[in-house]
Amino acid sequence: MTVETNQTILVVDDDQTVRDWVTLLLSKRGCLVQSARDVESAYRIIAADTPDVILVDLDLARMDVHAFKSFILIRNPEAKVLAMTALPHSRADQKHGLRILVKPIEEAELISAIGSCDGK
């Protein structure tokens, strides 16, 4: 269920700690947060109701970043897709137009990247 005045966020990461931290942080700021531990779960969530913002770990198994981003944008052309990685020198996916956040992600950097959680 979506509240129109709040941004919907999907966190896709195989690390439970990362999913929990991001969910807690963004929920406290009024976002409606869902999480997925793998690409398959993320596809199911996005197919049902594409979130406004998707935070995805680039290091997930079976991740085709270009196909994943295309799948999202076909459903919601205004969705924001942000990538997370533990590899500080990983910039390979900049060509897909993704902003890359390097783990561990600082709270201020995450909030800045997402923007306001008070709606679109």
Secondary structure, DSSP 8 states (H G I E B T S, - for coil): ---TTS-EEEEE-S-HHHHHHHHHHHHHTT-EEEEESSHHHHHHHHHHS--SEEEEETT-TT--HHHHHHHHHHH-TT-EEEEEES-TT--GGGGGT-EEEESS--HHHHHHHH--SS--
